[in-house]
Amino acid sequence: MNTNRLNGSNHSSSPADACGSDSRQDGSRTTNIGSSPAWEQVRLAAKLADLKEEHYRTVLTLSAMLELFVDKGLLTREELDEKSATLDRQLEELISASLHPMG
């Protein structure tokens, strides 16, 4: 235990003490920083930001590819619209069937 805490001092004896570390019986230290619910929220927000960035880059790449296909005459916008609508209907049916398996 930090003796400064016992004598009423607010100063920690080491940076680890200031970060919320505790001494174990064997003399080693554990650091509690980053294990709080607030830090978990920060980590989740960072993961979400990473996913959003990855999603943006994926959509941008797909959009560029589709534009190139249309520009080169490999696909028409109508074909893309038709295929998108078909895939959307199929996905909606799949989701609906999984939410209501009995009917």
Legacy VTK file of the C-alpha trace (Angstrom):
# vtk DataFile Version 3.0
C-alpha trace
ASCII
DATASET POLYDATA
POINTS 103 float
0.000 0.000 0.000
1.195 3.528 -0.697
2.398 5.087 2.566
1.510 8.571 1.287
-2.128 7.533 1.406
-1.752 6.526 5.037
-0.265 9.841 6.150
-2.904 11.883 4.304
-0.730 13.134 1.456
-2.398 13.492 -1.906
0.849 12.946 -3.802
1.576 9.532 -5.235
4.999 8.023 -4.877
5.072 6.833 -8.515
3.294 7.469 -11.809
1.772 3.999 -11.543
0.119 5.005 -8.264
-1.386 8.047 -9.966
-2.896 5.767 -12.630
-4.711 3.638 -10.111
-2.323 0.775 -9.661
-2.258 -1.467 -6.641
0.553 -3.473 -5.157
0.133 -7.200 -4.863
1.444 -9.249 -1.976
4.299 -10.490 -4.153
5.432 -6.900 -4.813
4.210 -6.733 -8.409
1.794 -4.054 -9.529
-1.500 -4.199 -11.392
-2.744 -1.237 -13.353
-6.468 -0.550 -13.329
-6.386 2.143 -16.012
-8.329 1.119 -19.061
-10.473 -1.425 -17.263
-13.230 0.978 -16.263
-16.587 1.134 -18.042
-15.634 4.596 -19.357
-12.513 3.222 -21.045
-14.571 0.378 -22.477
-16.879 2.998 -24.008
-13.846 4.778 -25.487
-12.558 1.496 -26.958
-15.972 0.711 -28.451
-16.226 4.192 -29.960
-12.774 3.766 -31.522
-13.757 0.381 -32.972
-16.935 1.896 -34.388
-14.941 4.704 -35.992
-12.601 2.135 -37.555
-15.556 0.164 -38.915
-17.129 3.301 -40.338
-13.880 4.191 -42.106
-13.576 0.652 -43.498
-17.212 0.703 -44.644
-16.708 4.060 -46.363
-13.638 2.800 -48.246
-15.438 -0.388 -49.304
-18.462 1.516 -50.617
-16.198 4.003 -52.382
-14.275 1.188 -54.104
-17.468 -0.574 -55.167
-18.933 2.669 -56.489
-15.787 3.359 -58.513
-15.832 -0.168 -59.949
-19.493 0.097 -60.944
-18.907 3.472 -62.593
-16.034 1.951 -64.582
-18.188 -1.000 -65.655
-20.899 1.395 -66.865
-18.346 3.665 -68.578
-16.821 0.675 -70.416
-20.248 -0.587 -71.477
-20.023 -3.799 -69.447
-23.205 -2.939 -67.504
-26.015 -0.442 -67.827
-27.474 1.572 -64.987
-30.771 -0.187 -65.574
-29.114 -3.591 -65.094
-27.534 -2.373 -61.862
-30.864 -1.007 -60.614
-32.652 -4.248 -61.511
-30.029 -6.425 -59.817
-30.022 -4.196 -56.719
-33.805 -4.455 -56.439
-33.687 -8.247 -56.854
-30.984 -8.653 -54.201
-32.854 -6.322 -51.851
-36.078 -8.347 -52.209
-34.191 -11.606 -51.620
-32.515 -10.213 -48.514
-35.816 -8.906 -47.155
-37.409 -12.329 -47.695
-34.493 -14.050 -45.966
-34.687 -11.699 -42.986
-38.441 -12.064 -42.769
-38.185 -15.865 -42.925
-35.554 -15.914 -40.166
-37.692 -13.686 -37.924
-40.840 -15.723 -38.544
-39.662 -19.317 -39.138
-43.105 -20.869 -38.728
-44.978 -18.829 -41.247
LINES 1 104
103 0 1 2 3 4 5 6 7 8 9 10 11 12 13 14 15 16 17 18 19 20 21 22 23 24 25 26 27 28 29 30 31 32 33 34 35 36 37 38 39 40 41 42 43 44 45 46 47 48 49 50 51 52 53 54 55 56 57 58 59 60 61 62 63 64 65 66 67 68 69 70 71 72 73 74 75 76 77 78 79 80 81 82 83 84 85 86 87 88 89 90 91 92 93 94 95 96 97 98 99 100 101 102
